[in-house]
Amino acid sequence: MKPNRIAAILIIVLLSFSLCSAALAAQFVTEMSPAYMQAAGEASLKLTITNDSDFTMENISVSGLGYLYNIPDSVAPGSTVYCPLSGIMITEDMLNKPLEFTVSWTENGEAKTKNITATVSLGSGAALEATRTADRTQAPTGGQIMLTYTIRNTGAAAVKGISLVDKKIAGSTPLIKDVSLLPGQEYFFSHPFIMGSGYVTSAPVITYTPEGSEVPITYSIPPIDLLMINPKLEVDVTQGPTTPDGTVFTLNIENNGNQTISKISITDELGNKVNEELFVLTVGEKRTLTYTVVTDATRNIRFTIKGVDGTKQPYEDTTKKFEVRPYIDPDLIGLSFGAFSAKALQPDGTMKVRFHLNNTGSVPMHNLTIREIELGELKIIDELPLGESDFELELNVGEPRPMVFTLDATDPVGNPYTFTSYLNAAYLKTDSAPVASPLLPDTDSGSDGAKKIGSISETLLTLLIIIAVLTVFAGIALCVLTEKERRAKRGHKKSQSRADSSVTPRRPEKRREMPGREFAVKSEAYEKHTRSGGIVREKPLQPYLSSRPLREQIDEQYVPRNVKLKKDGGGNYTARPGPAPEHYGEINAPGTAPRTQSAARERPDPQLPFEIRNRPRHMERHDTE
């Protein structure tokens, strides 16, 4: 009997549990909209009712916060009903606090109730998380870095108007804009970035607006630096002269980038190795290599440099081309070039020029081109055999000027040579015999014979220039000496004239002072010519009834108006250009002039110098040196 009792008890317990489960089978889920508020406002309650019992839920109503909502619909067993309850005013003291509501209904005629809660949180309720990743953070100039941006809404509210700007990557233009995300939703995109000539910093800024708000929010992604890889090997190649042993190249290699380059190998255009062993160059390190090229035909040498940079990326660079020709003996080359005037410059600006080419070498020359510095290309000759060759060309020169002709040619293996000739274009009344112009061959490379000719011609030209300069200086010196001699002769004539009219100097007699008249004027010493206004010197004039005798007086009698007396060794004074005397005496002629001339004093010997002592003292002070 005891086991039967235990079984009955278990059955009763299970029935009781099933009844309780049936009574609590209704499920309620609440959600406030908006879930976040920053101030008081209106909100709605979203109620979800699920009937898990075996009976229909009827007469459903919701009450709380002073509100009563009746739900007209019944909820059948196993069904779900969504009940939006709007118009609920939420004050600031209700934020972040549970809001209590009571749900009432009848089930199989039995009244039942259930207390439920809902909460409106304080704040925006929006929350974003964003990341940015790069497939690599270093790239050479022109290399691509792929950036991936991920944005996730981790908040409880939807966000809208999402935009992302990464200025150093794409400028001020947003990479995305007007994107909306619901809570828990994620958005990602990729953007390729091409590396420039320096490093950049990626610092994205996101702007968005939470749902129900008009105030935008800014979110910044932590920045990262994208570095420029600059693996750079500077290779300076120097090509030496071609010798019977070949052409030697010198390669100076320097690492002037910002990456160490390892496993460096250098080859020519045929794949021949310049260096047998690989080597490494750190930043700033240098290495010098030499390489000899021997060839029987013309080659364009180009060197290729390969290695691995610091990011394990392959590095490769190529130099320019260098032309290498086979060796040819300079003694086999000999060429002279000259331009001559065959017909002088004509009034219409034309003239004929005769060109003379003489191949004195042992091999023919090729690709000959004659040019003039202003007229340009004049003639092309494919091949010049051994011996002399002459031809004439009529050129439109224009005006008289010096002309410079050049001849470019190559030997059988292609080595270039340049020769120069000069000719002066000038007008002539008759055609003159052609005169050879100096030949100045100027070879860039090739025979030693052509170089010797050019050296001798340059020396002659230098000597001619020096002679011309010395001639100019000699002409100038001759002119100066001629002028000095002319002036000396003129001064000698003046001295001789004064010497002829003078006698042996003598000491001047002592001045006799006139009592009471210290500045008495000796009228017989000076006179003023009534016509010329000059002062009579040595021979005073006497007035006549006629002025004819005055006109017959010679000019040497008059002291110039602008004179300067200089005292000689004998105490006498001679006239030189200078200021006019301040005082002079005038003869007061009587009212009637005598018919015969009579001197006021004894006439002195004409050969004797004029005695300056008869002159007033004050005049002597002002007019003597």
Secondary structure by P-SEA (a helix, b strand, c coil): caaaaaaaaaaaaaaaaaaaaaaacbbbbbbccccccccbbbbbbbbbbbbcccccccccccccccbbbbbcccccccbbbbbbbcccccccccccbbbbbbbbbccccbbbbbbbbbbbbccccbbbbbbbbbccccccccbbbbbbbbbbbcccccccbbbbbbccccccccccccccccccbbbbbbbbbbbccbbbbbbbbbbbbcccccbbbbbbcbbbbbbbbbbbbbbbbbbcccccccbbbbbbbbccccccccbbbbbcccccccccccccccccbbbbbbbbbbbccccbbbbbbbbcccccbbbbbbbbbbbbbcccccccbbbbbbcccccccccccbbbbbbbbbccccccccbbbbbcccccccccccccccbbbbbbbbbccccbbbbbbbbbbccccbbbbbbbbbbbbbbbcccccccccbbbbbbccccaaaaaaaaaaaaaaaaaaaaaaaaaaaaaaaaaaaaaaaaaaaaaaaaaaaaaacccccccccccccccccccccccccccccccccccccbbbbbccccccccccccccccccbbbbbbccccbbbbcccccccbbbbbbcccccccbbbbcccccccccccccccccaaaaacccc
